[in-house]
């Protein structure tokens, strides 16, 4: 079991940056793949990025590749999402999630945070 709490969301202008954090409880954080997803109003939850337990494997959605960076600090039980060059259409609630597999599919992640709102103004 792992509990996740996101932070770092807020309002930013188009082209700006935000850094999201996701703090996890539990001693087994370092065994989980961590993922970031987002959901805009009226849309399905969308994969953003994932990082394996060691950080050796990372995947991004094509829409954020080159602008977003996922990272983790297992000593701090925290995963991060650095978001640069943000666009208004990326306004959404951003969620972190944990899984023992390695996947970009939301259904593969049994543990989810409550989400943090990111609003990008034009």
Contact map, one row per residue, 1 for C-alpha under 8 A:
11100000000000000000000001000000000000000000000000000000000000000000000000000000000000000000000000000000000000100000000000
11110000000000000000000111011000000000000000000000000000000000000000000000000000000000000000000001000000000000100000000000
11111000000000000000000111000000000000000000000000000000000000000000000000000000000000000000000000000000000000111000000000
01111100000000000000011110000000000000000000000000000000000000000000000000000000000000000000000110000000000000111100000000
00111110000000000000011100000000000000000000000000000000000000000000000000000000000000000000000100000000000000001110000000
00011111000000000001111000000000000000000000000000000000000000000000000000000000000000000000001100000000000000001111000000
00001111100000000001110000000000000000000000000000000000000000000000000000000000000000000000000000000000000000000001000000
00000111110000000111100000000000000000000000000000000000000000000000000000000000000000000000000000000000000000000001000000
00000011111000000111000000000000000000000000000000000000000000000000000000000000000000000000000000000000000000000001111000
00000001111100000100000000000000000000000000000000000000000000000000000000000000000000000000000000000000000000000001111000
00000000111110000000000000000000000000000000000000000000000000000000000000000000000000000000000000000000000000000000011110
00000000011111011100000000000000000000000000000000000000000000000000000000000000000000000000000000000000000000000000011110
00000000001111110000000000000000000000000000000000000000000000000000000000000000000001000000000000000000000000000000000111
00000000000111110000000000000000000000000000000000000000000000000000000000000000000011110000000000000000000000000000000111
00000000000011111000000000000000000000000000000000000000000000000000000000000000000111100000000000000000000000000000000000
00000000000111111100000000000000000000000000000000000000000000000000000000000000000111000000000000000000000000000000000000
00000000000100111110000000000000000000000000000000000000000000000000000000000000011111000000000000000000000000000000000000
00000001110100011111000000000000000000000000000000000000000000000000000000000000011100000000000000000000000000000000000000
00000001100000001111100000000000000000000000000000000000000000000000000000000001111000000000000000000000000000000000000000
00000111100000000111110000000000000000000000000000000000000000000000000000000001111000000000000000000000000000000000000000
00000111000000000011111000000000000000000000000000000000000000000000000000000111100000000000000000000000000000000000000000
00011110000000000001111100000000000000000000000000000000000000000000000000000111000000000000000100000000000000000000000000
00011100000000000000111110000000000000000000000000000000000000000000000000011110000000000000000000000000000000000000000000
01111000000000000000011111001000000000000000000000000000000000000000000000001100000000000000000000000000000000000000000000
01110000000000000000001111101000000000000000000000000000000000000000000000001000000000000000000000000000000000000000000000
11100000000000000000000111111000000000000000000000000000000000000000000000000000000000000000000000000000000000000000000000
00000000000000000000000011111100000000000000000000000000000000000000000000000000000000000000000000000000000000000000000000
01000000000000000000000001111111000000000000000000000000000000000000000000000000000000000000000000000000000000000000000000
01000000000000000000000111111111000000000000000000001000000000000000000001001000000000000000000000000000000000000000000000
00000000000000000000000000111111000000000000000000001100000000000000000001001000000000000000000000000000000000000000000000
00000000000000000000000000011111100000000000000000001100000000000000000000000000000000000000000000010000000000000000000000
00000000000000000000000000011111110000000000000000011000000000000000000000000000000000000000000001111000000000000000000000
00000000000000000000000000000011111000000000000001111000000000000000000000000000000000000000000001111100000000000000000000
00000000000000000000000000000001111100000000000001111000000000000000000000000010000000000000000111100000000000000000000000
00000000000000000000000000000000111110000000001111100000000000000000000000000000000000000000000111000001000000000000000000
00000000000000000000000000000000011111000000001111000000000000000000000000000000100000000000011110000000000000000000000000
00000000000000000000000000000000001111100000111110000000000000000000000000000000000000000000011110000000010000000000000000
00000000000000000000000000000000000111110000111100000000000000000000000000000000000000000001111000000000000000000000000000
00000000000000000000000000000000000011111011110000000000000000000000000000000000000000000001110000000000000000000000000000
00000000000000000000000000000000000001111111100000000000000000000000000000000000000000000111100000000000000000000000000000
00000000000000000000000000000000000000111110000000000000000000000000000000000000000000000001000000000000000000000000000000
00000000000000000000000000000000000000011111000000000000000000000000000000000000000000000000000000000000000000000000000000
00000000000000000000000000000000000000111111100000000000000000000000000000000000000000000000000000000000000000000000000000
00000000000000000000000000000000000000110111110000000000000000000000000000000000000000000000000000000000000000000000000000
00000000000000000000000000000000000011110011111000000000000000000000000000000000000000000000000000000000010000000000000000
00000000000000000000000000000000000011100001111100000000000000000000000000000000000000000000000000000000010000000000000000
00000000000000000000000000000000001111000000111110000000000010000000000000000000000000000000000000000001110000000000000000
00000000000000000000000000000000001111000000011111000000000110010000000000000000000000000000000000000000000000000000000000
00000000000000000000000000000000001110000000001111100000011110000000010000000000000000000000000000000001000000000000000000
00000000000000000000000000000000111100000000000111110000011100000000010000000000000000000000000000000111000000000000000000
00000000000000000000000000000000111000000000000011111111111000000000011100000000000000000000000000000000000000000000000000
00000000000000000000000000000001110000000000000001111111110000000000000000000000000000000000000000000100000000000000000000
00000000000000000000000000001111110000000000000000111111000000000000000000000000000000000000000000000000000000000000000000
00000000000000000000000000000110000000000000000000111111100000000000000000000000000000000000000000000000000000000000000000
00000000000000000000000000000000000000000000000000111111110000000000001100000000000000000000000000000000000000000000000000
00000000000000000000000000000000000000000000000000111111110000000000000000000000000000000000000000000000000000000000000000
00000000000000000000000000000000000000000000000000110111111000000000000000000000000000000000000000000000000000000000000000
00000000000000000000000000000000000000000000000011110011111100000000010000000000000000000000000000000000000000000000000000
00000000000000000000000000000000000000000000000011100000111110000000000000000000000000000000000000000001000000000000000000
00000000000000000000000000000000000000000000000111000000011111011000000000000000000000000000000000000000000000000000000000
00000000000000000000000000000000000000000000001110000000001111111000000000000000000000000000000000000000000000000000000000
00000000000000000000000000000000000000000000000000000000000111111000000000000000000000000000000000000000000000000000000000
00000000000000000000000000000000000000000000000000000000000011111000000000000000000000000000000000000000000000000000000000
00000000000000000000000000000000000000000000000100000000000111111111000000000000000000000000000000000000000000000000000000
00000000000000000000000000000000000000000000000000000000000111111111000000000000000000000000000000000000000000000000000000
00000000000000000000000000000000000000000000000000000000000000011111100000000000000000000000000000000000000000000000000000
00000000000000000000000000000000000000000000000000000000000000011111100000000000001110000000000000000000000000000000000000
00000000000000000000000000000000000000000000000000000000000000011111110000000000111100000000000000000000000000000000000000
00000000000000000000000000000000000000000000000000000000000000000111111000000001111000000000000000000000000000000000000000
00000000000000000000000000000000000000000000000011100000010000000001111100000011110000000000000000000000000000000000000000
00000000000000000000000000000000000000000000000000100010000000000000111110000011100000000000000000000000000000000000000000
00000000000000000000000000000000000000000000000000100010000000000000011111001111000000000000000000000000000000000000000000
00000000000000000000000000000000000000000000000000000000000000000000001111111110000000000000000000000000000000000000000000
00000000000000000000000000001100000000000000000000000000000000000000000111111100000000000000000000000000000000000000000000
00000000000000000000000000000000000000000000000000000000000000000000000011111100000000000000000000000000000000000000000000
00000000000000000000001000000000000000000000000000000000000000000000000011111100000000000000000000000000000000000000000000
00000000000000000000001110001100000000000000000000000000000000000000000111111110000000000000000000000000000000000000000000
00000000000000000000111100000000000000000000000000000000000000000000000111111111000000000000000000000000000000000000000000
00000000000000000000111000000000010000000000000000000000000000000000011110001111100000000000000000000000000000000000000000
00000000000000000011110000000000000000000000000000000000000000000000111100000111110000000000000000000000000000000000000000
00000000000000000011100000000000000100000000000000000000000000000001111000000011111000000000000000000000000000000000000000
00000000000000001111000000000000000000000000000000000000000000000001110000000001111100000000000000000000000000000000000000
00000000000000001111000000000000000000000000000000000000000000000011100000000000111111000000000000000000000000000000000000
00000000000000111100000000000000000000000000000000000000000000000011000000000000011111000000000000000000000000000000000000
00000000000001111000000000000000000000000000000000000000000000000010000000000000001111100000000000000000000000000000000000
00000000000011111000000000000000000000000000000000000000000000000000000000000000001111110100000000000000000000000000000100
00000000000001100000000000000000000000000000000000000000000000000000000000000000000011111110000000000000000000000000000111
00000000000001000000000000000000000000000000000000000000000000000000000000000000000001111110000000000000000000000000001111
00000000000000000000000000000000000000000000000000000000000000000000000000000000000000111110000000000000000000000000000100
00000000000000000000000000000000000000010000000000000000000000000000000000000000000001111111000000000000000000000000011100
00000000000000000000000000000000000000010000000000000000000000000000000000000000000000111111100000000000000000000000111100
00000000000000000000000000000000000001111000000000000000000000000000000000000000000000000111110000000000000000000000111000
00000000000000000000000000000000000001110000000000000000000000000000000000000000000000000011111000000000000000000011110000
00000000000000000000000000000000000111100000000000000000000000000000000000000000000000000001111100000000000000000011110000
00000100000000000000000000000000000111000000000000000000000000000000000000000000000000000000111110000000000000011111000000
00011100000000000000010000000000011110000000000000000000000000000000000000000000000000000000011111000000000000011010000000
00010000000000000000000000000000011110000000000000000000000000000000000000000000000000000000001111100000000011111000000000
01000000000000000000000000000001111000000000000000000000000000000000000000000000000000000000000111110000000011110000000000
00000000000000000000000000000001110000000000000000000000000000000000000000000000000000000000000011111100000111100000000000
00000000000000000000000000000011100000000000000000000000000000000000000000000000000000000000000001111100000000000000000000
00000000000000000000000000000001100000000000000000000000000000000000000000000000000000000000000000111110000100000000000000
00000000000000000000000000000000100000000000000001010000000000000000000000000000000000000000000000111111000000000000000000
00000000000000000000000000000000000000000000000001000000000000000000000000000000000000000000000000001111110100000000000000
00000000000000000000000000000000001000000000001011000000001000000000000000000000000000000000000000000111110100000000000000
00000000000000000000000000000000000000000000001000000000000000000000000000000000000000000000000000000011111110000000000000
00000000000000000000000000000000000010000000111000000000000000000000000000000000000000000000000000000011111110000000000000
00000000000000000000000000000000000000000000000000000000000000000000000000000000000000000000000000000000111111000000000000
00000000000000000000000000000000000000000000000000000000000000000000000000000000000000000000000000101011111111000000000000
00000000000000000000000000000000000000000000000000000000000000000000000000000000000000000000000011100000111111110000000000
00000000000000000000000000000000000000000000000000000000000000000000000000000000000000000000000011100000001111110000000000
11110000000000000000000000000000000000000000000000000000000000000000000000000000000000000000000011100000000011111000000000
00110000000000000000000000000000000000000000000000000000000000000000000000000000000000000000001111000000000011111100000000
00111100000000000000000000000000000000000000000000000000000000000000000000000000000000000000001110000000000000111110000000
00011100000000000000000000000000000000000000000000000000000000000000000000000000000000000000001000000000000000011111000000
00001100000000000000000000000000000000000000000000000000000000000000000000000000000000000000111100000000000000001111100000
00000111110000000000000000000000000000000000000000000000000000000000000000000000000000000000111000000000000000000111110000
00000000110000000000000000000000000000000000000000000000000000000000000000000000000000000011110000000000000000000011111000
00000000111100000000000000000000000000000000000000000000000000000000000000000000000000000111110000000000000000000001111100
00000000111100000000000000000000000000000000000000000000000000000000000000000000000000010111000000000000000000000000111110
00000000001111000000000000000000000000000000000000000000000000000000000000000000000001111110000000000000000000000000011111
00000000001111000000000000000000000000000000000000000000000000000000000000000000000000110000000000000000000000000000001111
00000000000011000000000000000000000000000000000000000000000000000000000000000000000000110000000000000000000000000000000111
